[in-house]
């Protein structure tokens, strides 16, 4: 099967551009976090398009004027945060384009090696983060999310990079589309509750240097809801992998290193959801469990794929 080298080159260019945009966006988010102030924002009044300097909701004589509209003055931190969001959207578009171009260049699902797998994983994490920003007041945390994403993409584009080419015969199956995509997307989504749980532990420590982080309750809900969404996908991915293993290797489960670590991670995330639903284990104990699950996901992505040998070693994915 011939590879369209022109489309493959464009895919590499858009991938690199996405990494650069994410890095710049992370800088804006971190600046917003640094410049954010812990005091009520000053408000300005707008009446018929003209701004006043009175307190919100009052006229010049101190009485309430229904026709006046309240508007929060945008601080420097908020402007930086909005710029970060805009750049994140741009980066996601470039990132998605790189995946599409890679697929068109190779005429297959664009997640057949570690480079492509990492690209899909990080793309899922970015899209998930954009959704969470609409649900929770956590925009300032964008830097903490995009920094590990940028590191993963940098490693993917350098250490793990592979030229566009057809996949090995053993991977030429429709299960590549189903199993690997679901596992990759769920692993990318697990990055979000992992970061949220780590920040929850820092915030709940009570140290002054973490005072600008969002309320622990917000971080706890963010971690829980994103885990609730990612866990069923991860479960589905493991089931699909077992079915594919039976068709390819004649057994559903063989305790291959990748299978074993995936199962342990599944148990840890199941324990987190149970702990989160149990009053005595909410808060820091459940956050620690979720952090362990996140560490296992990263361990499975790098150490198991790149260091150990097993039935999954030839693929570097799944």
Order of alpha helices (4+ residues) and beta strands (2+ residues): alpha-beta-beta-beta-alpha-alpha-alpha-alpha-alpha-alpha-alpha
